[in-house]
Amino acid sequence: MKSDVCELSVNATDLKTILKETAKSAAYRELDKKETYRLRLLAEELVEMLPALLRFSEGKFWVESEGKSFELHVTLRPNQLLTAERREKLLDVSTSKTNAAAVGIMAKIRLAAEFMLVDYERSASMSETFYIPIPGTPSVVSLADPLWTLNAYREGAKKAKGETWDELEKSIVANLADDVVVALQGGQVDIVVKRPFSLK
């Protein structure tokens, strides 16, 4: 089942529709109180992250569910506020690795989406990566392969341990989501948060 599709902007009321649609989908699939709370927490994490991205993009949100498996979907497209000057400034920050110290999983998800939005046309022709959190492991986002997944990040973190693993253990999203995928498709960025619940 696909929920209603909500148009998103930086308007707080628009962002609250994310929580409403999530609650409606949880009720339709008859999730129990604990499951509903966990799904809402994932939606709240999206609400916290999106304002920074919606400053220069237009978005849509919906929920897809089958049985007790849920996916929270966000699609983003650059809007007229993403001027050439702003694009260059954001690229400068990204390619200089100023964002390498991003703290938290949601910050890394936001940065992956932001970079893909800023210059998807140039991404395929560049070999540089905008941040590499774990030495000796694949980049979180390679500009030639615009895809970020939480599961791939988890695998790298398991090998690295230390701060990267600690960051995962403290993350609401990392603990509740089965996976998070950030992908560039046809000039838009798709963010999908996946959470299956066990059938009783």
The 8 nearest C-alpha neighbors of each residue, nearest first, counted from 0:
[[1, 64, 63, 65, 2, 62, 24, 66],
 [0, 2, 63, 62, 64, 3, 61, 4],
 [3, 1, 62, 61, 4, 63, 0, 24],
 [2, 4, 61, 5, 1, 20, 62, 60],
 [3, 5, 61, 60, 2, 59, 6, 62],
 [6, 4, 60, 59, 7, 3, 61, 16],
 [5, 7, 59, 58, 60, 4, 8, 13],
 [8, 6, 58, 59, 13, 5, 14, 57],
 [7, 9, 10, 53, 13, 57, 58, 6],
 [10, 8, 50, 53, 11, 54, 7, 14],
 [9, 11, 8, 13, 12, 14, 7, 50],
 [12, 10, 14, 13, 9, 15, 8, 50],
 [13, 11, 15, 14, 10, 16, 9, 8],
 [14, 12, 10, 11, 15, 16, 7, 8],
 [13, 15, 11, 16, 12, 17, 46, 7],
 [14, 16, 12, 17, 18, 13, 11, 19],
 [15, 17, 19, 14, 18, 13, 20, 12],
 [18, 16, 15, 20, 19, 14, 21, 42],
 [17, 19, 21, 16, 15, 20, 22, 42],
 [20, 18, 16, 22, 21, 17, 23, 15],
 [19, 21, 23, 17, 22, 18, 16, 24],
 [20, 22, 18, 24, 19, 23, 17, 25],
 [21, 23, 25, 19, 20, 24, 18, 26],
 [24, 22, 20, 26, 25, 21, 27, 19],
 [25, 23, 27, 21, 26, 22, 20, 28],
 [24, 26, 22, 28, 30, 23, 27, 35],
 [25, 27, 29, 23, 24, 28, 30, 22],
 [28, 26, 24, 29, 25, 23, 30, 22],
 [27, 29, 25, 26, 30, 24, 67, 66],
 [30, 28, 26, 27, 25, 31, 24, 67],
 [31, 29, 25, 34, 28, 35, 26, 32],
 [30, 32, 34, 33, 35, 29, 25, 26],
 [33, 31, 35, 34, 36, 30, 37, 29],
 [32, 34, 36, 35, 31, 37, 30, 38],
 [35, 33, 37, 31, 36, 32, 30, 38],
 [36, 34, 32, 38, 33, 37, 30, 25],
 [35, 37, 39, 33, 34, 38, 32, 40],
 [38, 36, 40, 34, 39, 35, 33, 41],
 [37, 39, 35, 41, 40, 36, 34, 42],
 [38, 40, 42, 36, 37, 41, 43, 35],
 [41, 39, 43, 37, 42, 38, 36, 44],
 [40, 42, 44, 38, 39, 43, 172, 37],
 [43, 41, 39, 45, 44, 40, 18, 46],
 [44, 42, 46, 40, 45, 41, 39, 47],
 [43, 45, 41, 47, 42, 46, 40, 48],
 [46, 44, 48, 42, 43, 47, 49, 41],
 [45, 47, 43, 44, 48, 49, 14, 42],
 [48, 46, 44, 45, 49, 43, 50, 51],
 [47, 49, 45, 46, 50, 44, 51, 109],
 [48, 50, 52, 51, 46, 47, 53, 45],
 [51, 49, 53, 9, 52, 48, 54, 47],
 [50, 52, 49, 53, 54, 48, 109, 55],
 [53, 51, 49, 50, 54, 55, 56, 113],
 [54, 52, 56, 50, 55, 51, 9, 8],
 [53, 55, 52, 51, 56, 50, 9, 80],
 [56, 54, 81, 80, 53, 78, 77, 52],
 [57, 55, 77, 78, 53, 76, 75, 54],
 [58, 56, 76, 75, 53, 78, 77, 8],
 [57, 59, 75, 7, 74, 6, 76, 56],
 [58, 60, 6, 74, 7, 5, 73, 4],
 [61, 59, 73, 5, 72, 4, 6, 74],
 [60, 62, 4, 72, 2, 3, 71, 5],
 [63, 61, 71, 2, 70, 1, 72, 64],
 [64, 62, 1, 70, 0, 69, 2, 71],
 [63, 65, 69, 0, 68, 70, 66, 62],
 [66, 64, 68, 67, 0, 69, 63, 28],
 [65, 67, 68, 64, 28, 198, 69, 196],
 [66, 68, 196, 65, 195, 69, 198, 28],
 [69, 67, 195, 65, 64, 66, 196, 194],
 [70, 68, 64, 194, 195, 63, 193, 67],
 [69, 71, 193, 63, 192, 62, 72, 191],
 [70, 72, 62, 192, 191, 61, 193, 63],
 [73, 71, 191, 61, 60, 190, 62, 70],
 [72, 74, 60, 190, 59, 189, 191, 75],
 [73, 75, 189, 59, 58, 188, 190, 187],
 [74, 76, 58, 188, 57, 187, 56, 189],
 [75, 77, 187, 56, 57, 78, 58, 188],
 [76, 78, 56, 55, 116, 57, 81, 75],
 [79, 77, 56, 80, 55, 81, 57, 76],
 [78, 80, 81, 82, 77, 55, 56, 57],
 [81, 79, 55, 78, 82, 54, 56, 77],
 [80, 82, 55, 79, 78, 85, 86, 77],
 [83, 81, 85, 84, 80, 86, 79, 87],
 [82, 84, 86, 85, 87, 81, 88, 80],
 [85, 83, 87, 82, 86, 88, 81, 89],
 [84, 86, 88, 82, 87, 83, 81, 89],
 [85, 87, 83, 89, 84, 88, 117, 82],
 [86, 88, 90, 84, 85, 89, 91, 83],
 [89, 87, 91, 85, 90, 86, 84, 92],
 [90, 88, 92, 86, 91, 87, 85, 93],
 [91, 89, 93, 87, 92, 88, 94, 86],
 [90, 92, 88, 94, 89, 93, 95, 87],
 [91, 93, 89, 90, 95, 97, 94, 96],
 [94, 92, 90, 96, 129, 91, 95, 98],
 [93, 95, 96, 129, 91, 92, 90, 128],
 [96, 94, 92, 97, 93, 91, 129, 98],
 [97, 95, 99, 98, 94, 93, 129, 130],
 [98, 96, 92, 95, 99, 93, 100, 94],
 [97, 99, 96, 100, 101, 93, 92, 130],
 [100, 98, 130, 96, 97, 101, 132, 131],
 [99, 101, 98, 102, 97, 96, 132, 130],
 [102, 100, 99, 98, 106, 107, 103, 110],
 [101, 103, 100, 106, 104, 107, 166, 105],
 [104, 102, 106, 105, 166, 101, 107, 170],
 [103, 105, 107, 106, 108, 170, 167, 102],
 [104, 106, 108, 107, 103, 109, 48, 44],
 [107, 105, 109, 103, 104, 108, 101, 102],
 [108, 106, 110, 104, 105, 109, 111, 101],
 [107, 109, 105, 111, 106, 110, 104, 112],
 [110, 108, 106, 112, 107, 111, 113, 105],
 [111, 109, 113, 107, 112, 108, 114, 106],
 [110, 112, 108, 114, 109, 113, 107, 115],
 [113, 111, 109, 115, 110, 114, 116, 108],
 [114, 112, 110, 116, 115, 111, 109, 117],
 [113, 115, 117, 116, 111, 112, 110, 118],
 [114, 116, 119, 112, 113, 117, 118, 111],
 [117, 115, 113, 114, 118, 119, 77, 112],
 [118, 116, 114, 115, 86, 113, 119, 89],
 [119, 117, 120, 121, 116, 115, 122, 114],
 [118, 120, 122, 115, 121, 116, 117, 186],
 [121, 119, 118, 122, 123, 124, 186, 115],
 [120, 122, 119, 124, 118, 123, 125, 142],
 [123, 121, 142, 119, 125, 124, 120, 143],
 [122, 124, 143, 121, 125, 142, 120, 144],
 [123, 125, 122, 121, 143, 126, 142, 120],
 [126, 124, 122, 127, 123, 142, 143, 121],
 [125, 127, 143, 142, 128, 124, 141, 123],
 [128, 126, 125, 129, 142, 141, 94, 143],
 [129, 127, 141, 130, 142, 140, 126, 138],
 [128, 130, 93, 94, 96, 127, 140, 131],
 [129, 131, 99, 128, 96, 132, 139, 138],
 [130, 132, 138, 133, 139, 134, 129, 128],
 [133, 131, 130, 134, 139, 99, 138, 163],
 [132, 134, 131, 136, 135, 159, 155, 156],
 [135, 133, 136, 132, 131, 159, 137, 138],
 [134, 136, 133, 137, 138, 131, 159, 155],
 [135, 137, 134, 133, 155, 138, 131, 132],
 [138, 136, 139, 135, 155, 131, 133, 134],
 [139, 137, 131, 140, 141, 136, 128, 130],
 [138, 140, 147, 131, 137, 152, 141, 130],
 [141, 139, 138, 147, 146, 145, 142, 128],
 [142, 140, 128, 144, 143, 138, 145, 139],
 [141, 143, 122, 144, 145, 128, 123, 125],
 [142, 144, 123, 141, 122, 145, 126, 125],
 [143, 145, 141, 142, 146, 123, 140, 122],
 [146, 144, 142, 183, 141, 182, 143, 140],
 [145, 147, 182, 181, 144, 140, 183, 148],
 [148, 146, 181, 140, 180, 139, 182, 111],
 [149, 147, 180, 150, 151, 179, 181, 152],
 [148, 150, 152, 179, 178, 151, 153, 180],
 [149, 151, 153, 152, 148, 178, 154, 179],
 [152, 150, 154, 153, 148, 149, 155, 147],
 [151, 153, 149, 155, 150, 154, 156, 148],
 [154, 152, 150, 156, 151, 155, 149, 157],
 [155, 153, 151, 157, 156, 152, 150, 158],
 [154, 156, 152, 158, 153, 157, 136, 159],
 [155, 157, 153, 159, 164, 158, 154, 163],
 [158, 156, 154, 160, 155, 159, 153, 164],
 [159, 157, 156, 155, 160, 154, 136, 164],
 [158, 160, 156, 157, 155, 161, 133, 163],
 [161, 159, 164, 157, 156, 158, 163, 162],
 [162, 160, 163, 164, 159, 165, 156, 166],
 [163, 161, 165, 164, 166, 160, 159, 167],
 [162, 164, 166, 165, 161, 156, 160, 167],
 [163, 165, 160, 167, 156, 166, 162, 161],
 [166, 164, 162, 168, 167, 163, 169, 161],
 [167, 165, 163, 169, 164, 168, 162, 103],
 [168, 166, 164, 170, 165, 169, 173, 163],
 [167, 169, 165, 166, 170, 164, 174, 173],
 [170, 168, 166, 167, 165, 171, 174, 173],
 [169, 171, 173, 167, 172, 168, 174, 166],
 [172, 170, 174, 173, 175, 169, 41, 40],
 [171, 173, 175, 174, 176, 170, 41, 44],
 [174, 172, 170, 171, 175, 176, 167, 168],
 [173, 175, 171, 172, 176, 170, 168, 167],
 [176, 174, 172, 173, 171, 177, 37, 194],
 [177, 175, 194, 178, 172, 193, 173, 174],
 [176, 178, 194, 193, 175, 195, 179, 192],
 [179, 177, 176, 193, 149, 150, 192, 180],
 [180, 178, 192, 149, 148, 191, 193, 181],
 [179, 181, 148, 191, 190, 147, 182, 178],
 [182, 180, 190, 147, 189, 146, 148, 112],
 [183, 181, 146, 189, 188, 145, 180, 184],
 [182, 184, 188, 145, 187, 189, 115, 186],
 [185, 183, 187, 186, 188, 182, 189, 145],
 [186, 184, 187, 183, 188, 119, 76, 182],
 [185, 187, 184, 183, 119, 188, 76, 116],
 [188, 186, 76, 184, 75, 185, 183, 189],
 [187, 189, 183, 75, 74, 182, 184, 112],
 [190, 188, 74, 182, 181, 73, 183, 191],
 [189, 191, 181, 73, 180, 72, 74, 188],
 [190, 192, 72, 180, 71, 179, 70, 193],
 [191, 193, 179, 71, 70, 178, 176, 72],
 [194, 192, 70, 178, 177, 176, 69, 179],
 [193, 195, 176, 177, 69, 68, 70, 196],
 [196, 194, 68, 69, 67, 197, 193, 177],
 [197, 195, 67, 68, 198, 194, 34, 69],
 [198, 196, 199, 195, 67, 68, 66, 34],
 [197, 199, 196, 67, 66, 195, 68, 30],
 [198, 197, 196, 67, 30, 31, 66, 29]]
